[in-house]
Amino acid sequence: MRALVTGASGYIGHHLCRRLRSLEWDVAALTRPASDLRGLDARRIDCEATAESVRAAVADAAPDVVFHLAAAMSGSESHLLATNVDLGLWIVRAMAEGGCRRFIDAGSFWE
């Protein structure tokens, strides 16, 4: 199985990547270029916060399932909307184009 994980720099995302790799999944992590992902057991796909960049990243990962864990809890209103709303929409659209139908979305009480 191939998985694409957003939010891999967070506690749950980091451990999810590790667990999926232990099950011999091919794991790609959708990351921001500046993310510190030392010790991450996944192929890193750097992505800008644009629909086109997300589309290219999802196509590159060619996932069977997407685990969407990325979220922002602070910042400007535009940053919060881009991370917590737009990113998920862009991922789902890209998944539909690529034929991926499994989407697992998780958040925290801070959101």
URHUPE-V523062 format. One record per pair of residues at least 6 apart in sequence whose C-alpha atoms are under 6 Angstrom apart, sorted by the first residue. I is the first residue (numbers start at 1). J is the second residue. Records with the same first field share a line. If there is no record, write none. Layout:
# URHUPE-V523062
I = J ; J
This chain:
# URHUPE-V523062
1 = 25
2 = 25 ; 26 ; 27 ; 63 ; 64
3 = 27 ; 63 ; 64 ; 65 ; 66
4 = 28 ; 29 ; 63 ; 66
5 = 29 ; 66 ; 67 ; 68
6 = 29 ; 30 ; 68 ; 69 ; 70
7 = 13 ; 69 ; 70
8 = 14
9 = 37
18 = 41
27 = 42
28 = 42 ; 43 ; 44
29 = 44 ; 45
30 = 45
31 = 45 ; 46 ; 47
32 = 46 ; 47
33 = 46
47 = 53
51 = 90
55 = 94
64 = 100
65 = 102 ; 103
66 = 103
67 = 104
68 = 105
69 = 106
71 = 83 ; 84
72 = 80 ; 83
